[in-house]
């Protein structure tokens, strides 16, 4: 059976990657730890590993409520511990009385160290406290190399995982109708902006579907897609409930507060 037919074309290379991880675990009879994965990638891993009795998977990102998690794919004999996920937690020490630091600045500074996004997990910000989860294999490198974020000098202090900030998320659900399931139509309805404005945002590369930048306004959205628009926030297309008498699609959207 060709697994690819269940996934979008742009996800096929990741699907191949997951299939090779699975084969690796089967043939070596030894576990495999991945980088941090976004929720869509986790879902793909789950679908491919499935409920196969010989190969199993667990996810952990350093704390319960985080989005980005490492996958631990393992043979059925193996007993998984939190330590297997090899995650460190760091707190950013910076002159918080004088500067404020944003999520995207931290992201930019980490990437400028030559690290792949998969080597660090969620960045937690609560008032002036900033924490980040990193893969153990790069934790020493990061703690030595990360000296500034934006214009501010910074240093990192290691924390225990149970000292992570407890993030609380709020989502509001509502029902609306759209003329089509095209990305520009969904963005327009979700954020109450014109179709033209949504097309400009998509062309500008600030729209992501399932954590992937999409620049095609006619991209067709599906149930469970997570849409994020820089400056407007995030929404989830939780269900597509068929058509109305006026031939519009009735959709249920959850919007992140």
C-alpha positions as CSV (number, residue, x, y, z in Angstrom):
1,X,0.0,0.0,0.0
2,X,1.4,3.4,-0.9
3,X,1.3,5.6,2.2
4,X,2.0,8.7,0.3
5,X,-1.6,9.0,-0.9
6,X,-2.7,9.9,2.6
7,X,-0.5,12.9,2.7
8,X,0.0,16.2,0.8
9,X,2.7,16.2,-1.8
10,X,4.8,18.7,0.2
11,X,4.9,16.2,3.1
12,X,6.2,13.2,1.1
13,X,9.9,13.7,1.9
14,X,9.1,13.7,5.6
15,X,6.9,10.6,5.2
16,X,9.9,8.9,3.6
17,X,12.1,10.0,6.5
18,X,9.7,8.5,9.0
19,X,9.4,5.2,7.1
20,X,13.2,4.9,7.1
21,X,13.3,5.6,10.9
22,X,10.7,2.8,11.4
23,X,12.7,0.4,9.2
24,X,15.9,1.3,11.2
25,X,14.3,0.4,14.5
26,X,12.9,-2.8,13.0
27,X,16.2,-4.0,11.6
28,X,18.5,-2.8,14.4
29,X,16.1,-3.7,17.1
30,X,17.3,-0.5,18.9
31,X,15.5,2.8,19.6
32,X,15.7,6.0,17.5
33,X,15.4,9.5,18.9
34,X,14.4,12.3,16.5
35,X,14.9,16.1,16.6
36,X,12.1,18.3,17.9
37,X,9.1,17.9,15.6
38,X,6.1,20.3,15.2
39,X,2.6,18.9,15.9
40,X,1.9,18.1,12.3
41,X,5.1,16.1,12.0
42,X,4.2,14.3,15.2
43,X,0.8,13.4,13.7
44,X,2.5,12.0,10.6
45,X,4.9,9.9,12.8
46,X,2.0,8.6,14.8
47,X,0.0,7.7,11.6
48,X,3.0,5.8,10.1
49,X,4.2,4.0,13.2
50,X,0.5,3.4,14.1
51,X,-0.3,0.6,16.4
52,X,2.3,-1.7,15.0
53,X,3.0,-4.2,17.8
54,X,6.8,-4.4,17.1
55,X,7.6,-0.7,16.8
56,X,6.1,2.0,19.1
57,X,6.5,5.7,19.6
58,X,6.3,8.3,22.4
59,X,6.6,12.0,22.3
60,X,8.0,14.5,24.9
61,X,9.1,18.1,24.6
62,X,10.4,18.8,28.1
63,X,7.0,19.6,29.6
64,X,3.4,18.4,29.1
65,X,1.9,21.5,27.5
66,X,4.5,22.2,24.8
67,X,4.0,22.0,21.1
68,X,7.4,20.9,19.7
69,X,8.4,17.4,20.9
70,X,11.0,14.8,20.2
71,X,9.8,11.4,19.0
72,X,11.3,8.3,20.6
73,X,10.7,5.3,18.3
74,X,11.4,2.0,20.0
75,X,11.0,-1.8,19.8
76,X,8.3,-3.2,22.0
77,X,10.7,-4.7,24.5
78,X,12.0,-1.3,25.5
79,X,10.9,0.6,28.6
80,X,10.9,4.4,27.9
81,X,12.1,6.9,30.5
82,X,12.0,10.8,30.4
83,X,15.8,10.7,30.2
84,X,15.7,8.9,26.9
85,X,14.4,12.1,25.2
86,X,17.7,14.0,26.1
87,X,16.2,17.4,26.6
88,X,17.7,20.3,28.6
89,X,15.9,23.4,29.9
90,X,17.6,26.8,30.0
91,X,16.5,30.2,31.3
92,X,17.7,33.4,29.6
93,X,19.5,35.8,31.9
94,X,19.2,39.3,30.5
95,X,18.8,42.9,31.8
96,X,15.0,42.6,31.9
97,X,14.6,46.0,33.6
98,X,15.9,47.7,30.4
99,X,15.0,45.5,27.5
100,X,12.2,43.3,26.4
101,X,13.0,40.3,24.2
102,X,10.5,38.7,21.7
103,X,10.1,35.1,20.6
104,X,11.2,35.8,17.0
105,X,14.5,37.5,18.2
106,X,15.4,34.4,20.3
107,X,14.6,32.2,17.3
108,X,16.8,34.3,15.0
109,X,19.7,34.3,17.5
110,X,19.5,30.5,17.8
111,X,19.4,30.0,14.0
112,X,22.3,32.4,13.6
113,X,24.5,29.9,15.7
114,X,24.1,27.6,12.7
115,X,21.5,25.3,14.5
116,X,18.7,23.6,12.7
117,X,15.2,24.4,14.1
118,X,14.9,20.8,15.1
119,X,17.6,21.1,17.8
120,X,15.5,23.2,20.1
121,X,11.9,23.0,21.3
122,X,9.4,25.5,22.6
123,X,10.4,28.9,23.7
124,X,8.4,29.8,26.8
125,X,7.8,33.5,27.7
126,X,5.9,34.6,30.8
127,X,6.2,38.3,31.6
128,X,10.0,38.7,32.0
129,X,10.9,35.0,32.3
130,X,12.2,33.3,29.2
131,X,13.0,29.6,28.9
132,X,13.9,27.3,26.1
133,X,14.1,23.6,25.6
134,X,17.2,22.3,23.7
135,X,18.4,18.9,22.6
136,X,21.2,17.6,24.9
137,X,23.6,17.1,22.0
138,X,23.8,20.9,21.4
139,X,23.2,22.2,24.9
140,X,26.9,22.8,25.7
141,X,27.4,24.5,22.4
142,X,24.3,26.8,22.9
143,X,25.2,27.7,26.5
144,X,28.7,28.8,25.4
145,X,27.8,30.4,22.1
146,X,24.5,32.3,22.8
147,X,25.8,35.7,24.0
148,X,23.3,38.1,22.7
149,X,19.7,38.4,21.6
150,X,18.7,41.5,19.6
151,X,20.9,44.2,21.1
152,X,21.0,42.7,24.6
153,X,23.8,40.6,26.2
154,X,22.4,37.3,27.5
155,X,23.6,34.2,29.3
156,X,21.9,30.9,30.0
157,X,21.2,29.2,33.3
158,X,20.3,25.5,33.3
159,X,17.0,24.6,35.1
160,X,15.4,21.3,35.9
161,X,12.6,20.2,33.6
162,X,10.1,20.5,36.4
163,X,10.9,24.2,36.7
164,X,9.5,24.9,33.3
165,X,6.9,27.8,33.0
166,X,3.4,26.4,32.9
167,X,1.9,27.9,29.8
168,X,-1.9,28.3,29.6
169,X,-3.5,28.4,26.2
170,X,-7.0,29.7,25.4
171,X,-8.9,28.9,22.2
172,X,-12.2,30.3,21.2
173,X,-14.4,28.2,18.9
174,X,-16.9,29.6,16.4
175,X,-18.8,28.6,13.2
176,X,-18.7,30.5,9.9
177,X,-19.2,30.0,6.2
178,X,-16.8,30.4,3.3
179,X,-17.2,30.3,-0.4
180,X,-14.4,27.8,-0.9
181,X,-11.7,25.9,1.1
182,X,-8.9,27.9,-0.6
183,X,-6.4,29.3,1.8
184,X,-7.1,32.9,0.9
185,X,-10.9,32.4,1.6
186,X,-10.2,30.7,5.0
187,X,-7.7,33.4,6.1
188,X,-10.1,36.1,5.0
189,X,-13.0,34.6,7.0
190,X,-10.9,33.6,10.1
191,X,-9.3,37.1,10.6
192,X,-12.2,39.1,9.2
193,X,-10.1,40.7,6.4
194,X,-10.6,41.1,2.7
195,X,-9.7,38.4,0.3
196,X,-7.3,40.7,-1.4
197,X,-5.5,41.4,1.9
198,X,-5.3,37.7,2.7
199,X,-3.7,37.1,-0.8
200,X,-1.2,39.8,-0.1
201,X,-0.2,38.2,3.2
202,X,0.1,34.8,1.6
203,X,2.3,36.2,-1.2
204,X,4.4,37.9,1.4
205,X,5.4,34.6,2.9
206,X,3.8,35.3,6.4
207,X,1.2,32.5,6.2
208,X,1.9,29.0,7.4
209,X,-0.3,25.9,7.2
210,X,0.8,23.1,9.6
211,X,4.1,25.0,10.3
212,X,5.0,25.2,6.6
213,X,5.1,28.5,4.7
214,X,2.5,28.4,1.9
215,X,2.6,31.1,-0.8
216,X,-0.2,29.7,-3.0
217,X,-3.6,31.4,-2.3
218,X,-5.5,28.5,-4.0
219,X,-3.9,25.9,-1.6
220,X,-6.8,23.8,-0.4
221,X,-7.3,23.6,3.4
222,X,-8.4,20.4,5.1
223,X,-9.8,19.5,8.5
224,X,-7.4,19.9,11.4
225,X,-5.1,22.3,9.5
226,X,-3.4,24.8,11.7
227,X,-3.1,28.2,10.0
228,X,-0.8,30.9,11.4
229,X,-0.5,34.5,10.0
230,X,2.3,36.7,11.3
231,X,0.7,39.6,13.2
232,X,-2.8,38.0,13.3
233,X,-2.2,34.8,15.3
234,X,-3.2,31.3,14.9
235,X,-6.3,29.4,14.0
236,X,-7.3,25.8,13.6
237,X,-9.8,24.5,11.1
238,X,-11.4,22.0,13.5
239,X,-14.2,20.7,11.2
240,X,-15.7,21.1,7.7
241,X,-19.4,20.5,8.1
242,X,-20.6,20.3,4.5
243,X,-22.4,22.9,2.4
244,X,-25.2,25.3,3.1
245,X,-28.3,25.8,0.8
246,X,-26.4,28.7,-0.7
247,X,-23.6,26.4,-1.7
248,X,-21.1,27.7,0.9
249,X,-18.9,25.6,3.2
250,X,-19.8,25.6,6.9
251,X,-16.6,25.4,8.9
252,X,-15.8,25.4,12.6
253,X,-12.7,27.4,13.5
254,X,-10.8,27.6,16.8
255,X,-8.9,30.8,17.3
256,X,-5.9,31.2,19.6
257,X,-6.2,34.0,22.1
